[in-house]
Amino acid sequence: MLRAGLKFFRRLLCATILLALIVCGAEVVVRTYEVVQGKSVCSPSNSVGAVDPTGLSIPSWTVHHELKPLSAAKVPGLDLGSHVDIRTNSTGLRGPEVTIPKPDNVYRIILLGDETIFSPEIPESEHCIRLLHDLLQTQSHLAVEIINAGLPGACPLTEYLLFKQRLLALQPDLVLVHYDWSDVADDQQMRRRAQCSKEGTPLCCPHPSLIGARRLTQPIDKLRQQFRLIDWGLWATSQEWKRTLAEQSANTRDSNDNHYAWLRDEQLEGNIIVQQSFRPISDLAQLIPNNHFQLAVITSPKPWQVSARCSSGKGTRLGHGVSKNAYFPSRAPFVSLANYVIGRRLQYADASLTLTSGEDPDSNFLQSAPRWSPVGHRRVAEFLASFLMERVPGPWNRPSFEYSKPEVSRVSPASTPVQWASGQRANR
């Protein structure tokens, strides 16, 4: 009896030691992988079509989050079949260093936006900013400089804060704001944390991890901090749980759960959440008189506003809370934005007709991410070049280049949307 007990104990001890060695070996493998790859196995960049696949976002006290300055990352270009090199300058923006103060012979444009403008899957040589620069430069008597101020996960509220607190020092001549239809949900999230003046103007938006950060008092938190394998396992489990919840949310019509359910609404003028997301555009316009720049608002459709097949790569739509075959053809969002922008006497350019027309509009978007493809970047660049040359005073139309009296687009408050295409106003 005693021998049998000792034999069982010996086997149990051997099994325990073997299991411990396997766990330790797995821990070493995970840590080695992180060192070699230069990133955490729990990074959200592992998700297909992630908002920020670069992993360069860090918390901010003033603009919620920002990009690490003077940093670099490689992003898998699944559609292009190669990696894309991303670099940030000392200002924390994608692209080369910006000269301060601005040289006298430079006309500087800042393009504000979110991950659509940042476009981490597209190399700089094929980005609409580079293509737009080349198109404008051939018609300009000054050196044209376009700065990519796209920030993954941003919205007009945080873009306003970023511009007012940091980018005004770059002395822009023209500011282009790209309004993305994910901005409605992003604004809801950011506005809860924003600190505003009595008039409602945003003052700052600190990241929640920087305010009253939860101390690691729970044993599980200490274990996750010390053992990468445990952290990875719990992260993978949470990702699966989030995927299940995302499937449920993507198929509901409740706008509180589905961030794009409101796109079905045909009467958006009274939608407080949508109109509230537009408000930072007015805040930006308030900065014009004292800072002498021009402001224009541009927009474009999300893939699910183009067709039910657009950006339908594995996990792409679900990763952004959209069901597999979702399609939102309503023109009401574009009409509502046009009425808001033009009602405040600002220039407005709607690229939706450009990106939804043609024999294969789906080719304007990536399959692995809900962002413009190289073809889409080229079409957007051509559209914006035509819009700017025809409607915005600048060095590309020297006779009408007047800072003090910018030309204003006007439309009647009709029920049809407006788009500037090749300098002409098109209704549909």
Order of alpha helices (4+ residues) and beta strands (2+ residues): alpha-beta-beta-beta-beta-beta-alpha-alpha-beta-alpha-beta-alpha-beta-beta-alpha-alpha-alpha-alpha-beta-alpha-beta-alpha-alpha-beta-beta
